[in-house]
Amino acid sequence: MPYVKIQITRDGVSKEQKRKLIQGVTQLLVDILNKDPASTHIVIEEIETDNWGIGGEQVTERRKRPKQS
């Protein structure tokens, strides 16, 4: 019984995108590991950007800065 947990920031991921992600990851496990899709569990956890840090800084604050090229 495969269990895959995907953590993403909560910032506009649509229901359709999540559906495609679940289908794609499930199919990948079928194709690569020959797993039964009926017993494959995919969980998407959305995390507030205030609760996600990169390089000692909250993602919320990082995203306020202009993007560097």
Rosetta silent file (secondary structure, phi, psi, omega in degrees, C-alpha in Angstrom):
SEQUENCE: MPYVKIQITRDGVSKEQKRKLIQGVTQLLVDILNKDPASTHIVIEEIETDNWGIGGEQVTERRKRPKQS
SCORE:     score description
SCORE:     0.000 S_00000001
   1 L     0.000   95.522  176.810    0.000    0.000    0.000 S_00000001
   2 L   -68.599  143.277  175.821    1.960    3.062   -1.168 S_00000001
   3 E  -131.207  120.761 -179.967    1.367    6.306    0.703 S_00000001
   4 E  -121.240  126.437  177.790    2.616    9.550   -0.828 S_00000001
   5 E  -111.959  123.674 -179.546    2.363   12.865    0.990 S_00000001
   6 E  -112.488  122.579  178.102    2.820   16.003   -1.083 S_00000001
   7 E  -107.978  127.441  178.526    3.312   19.290    0.751 S_00000001
   8 E  -135.073  160.096  174.732    2.742   22.537   -1.125 S_00000001
   9 E   -76.451  148.137 -179.792    2.160   26.131   -0.127 S_00000001
  10 L   -84.537   95.346 -179.311   -1.444   27.245   -0.039 S_00000001
  11 L  -157.638   61.482  170.876   -1.538   29.806   -2.794 S_00000001
  12 L    92.501   20.326  175.042   -3.988   29.176   -5.553 S_00000001
  13 L   -77.174  125.450 -174.966   -3.629   25.523   -6.513 S_00000001
  14 L   -80.359  163.261  175.820   -6.911   24.584   -8.156 S_00000001
  15 H   -59.516  -39.704  179.533   -9.016   21.498   -7.540 S_00000001
  16 H   -64.870  -40.841  177.679   -8.263   20.426  -11.131 S_00000001
  17 H   -63.719  -40.594  177.917   -4.505   20.741  -10.597 S_00000001
  18 H   -65.026  -41.018  178.399   -4.757   18.610   -7.451 S_00000001
  19 H   -59.826  -45.207  179.712   -6.820   16.012   -9.325 S_00000001
  20 H   -65.529  -38.256  178.170   -4.159   15.827  -12.045 S_00000001
  21 H   -63.054  -45.606  178.888   -1.393   15.579   -9.463 S_00000001
  22 H   -61.502  -46.233  179.270   -3.151   12.681   -7.707 S_00000001
  23 H   -63.566  -43.902 -177.080   -3.752   10.886  -11.009 S_00000001
  24 H   -65.809  -43.157  179.869   -0.203   11.478  -12.229 S_00000001
  25 H   -67.515  -40.632  177.371    1.524   10.302   -9.055 S_00000001
  26 H   -60.177  -46.820 -179.483   -0.714    7.247   -8.892 S_00000001
  27 H   -63.894  -37.498  177.487    0.090    6.389  -12.523 S_00000001
  28 H   -59.614  -42.742  178.586    3.806    6.892  -11.881 S_00000001
  29 H   -66.792  -34.204  175.918    3.671    4.307   -9.072 S_00000001
  30 H   -66.471  -48.960 -175.431    1.821    1.919  -11.369 S_00000001
  31 H   -67.570  -42.870 -173.750    4.303    2.418  -14.220 S_00000001
  32 H   -88.337  -42.661 -174.235    7.535    2.361  -12.221 S_00000001
  33 H  -110.316    1.288 -179.726    6.773    0.104   -9.252 S_00000001
  34 L    58.306   39.034 -179.613    3.826   -1.914  -10.596 S_00000001
  35 L   -85.256  151.022  178.048    1.660   -0.827   -7.657 S_00000001
  36 L   -77.111  118.752 -178.654   -2.085   -1.370   -7.512 S_00000001
  37 H   -62.476  -26.214 -179.522   -3.795    2.020   -7.933 S_00000001
  38 H   -67.236  -22.021 -179.802   -6.726    0.835   -5.794 S_00000001
  39 H  -113.960   16.679  179.880   -4.449    0.630   -2.761 S_00000001
  40 L   -97.914  126.645 -177.428   -2.338    3.718   -3.519 S_00000001
  41 E  -111.368  128.003  176.666   -2.906    6.712   -1.252 S_00000001
  42 E  -121.610  126.582  179.265   -1.947   10.256   -2.240 S_00000001
  43 E  -121.358  128.482  175.722   -2.351   13.084    0.286 S_00000001
  44 E  -107.776  121.066  178.585   -1.892   16.750   -0.585 S_00000001
  45 E  -110.460  122.073  178.116   -1.220   18.994    2.374 S_00000001
  46 E   -97.607  129.314 -175.054   -1.449   22.722    1.796 S_00000001
  47 E  -116.712  133.572  177.112    0.637   24.833    4.162 S_00000001
  48 L   -59.679  142.519 -177.450    0.214   28.544    4.764 S_00000001
  49 H   -64.884  -22.737  173.999    3.177   30.515    3.453 S_00000001
  50 H   -67.083  -22.655 -176.283    3.697   31.986    6.962 S_00000001
  51 H  -100.909   10.735 -179.764    4.397   28.408    8.102 S_00000001
  52 L  -125.148  126.017 -178.661    6.939   27.570    5.380 S_00000001
  53 E  -120.118  146.413  175.083   10.474   28.876    5.571 S_00000001
  54 E  -135.543  125.792  177.597   13.377   28.966    3.144 S_00000001
  55 L    60.307   33.429  177.762   16.793   30.228    4.116 S_00000001
  56 L    81.335   13.323 -176.066   15.594   31.466    7.499 S_00000001
  57 E  -135.089  143.150  176.593   12.738   33.492    6.051 S_00000001
  58 E   -66.707  142.382  177.961    8.999   32.945    5.711 S_00000001
  59 H   -58.761  -36.660  178.265    7.828   32.310    2.162 S_00000001
  60 H   -53.511  -46.276 -178.477    5.241   35.081    2.645 S_00000001
  61 H   -72.152  -39.624  178.648    8.035   37.627    3.104 S_00000001
  62 H   -59.579  -38.173 -176.406   10.216   36.220    0.304 S_00000001
  63 L   -75.321  -13.445  177.094    7.367   36.559   -2.155 S_00000001
  64 L   -77.066  -23.321 -178.918    6.917   40.257   -1.330 S_00000001
  65 L   -76.778  150.160  174.358   10.354   41.037   -2.754 S_00000001
  66 L   -62.210  143.660  178.981   10.824   41.734   -6.448 S_00000001
  67 L   -70.207  139.151  177.636   11.983   38.664   -8.362 S_00000001
  68 L   -92.469  142.519  179.719   15.641   38.634   -9.278 S_00000001
  69 L   -92.900    0.000    0.000   16.639   37.732  -12.806 S_00000001
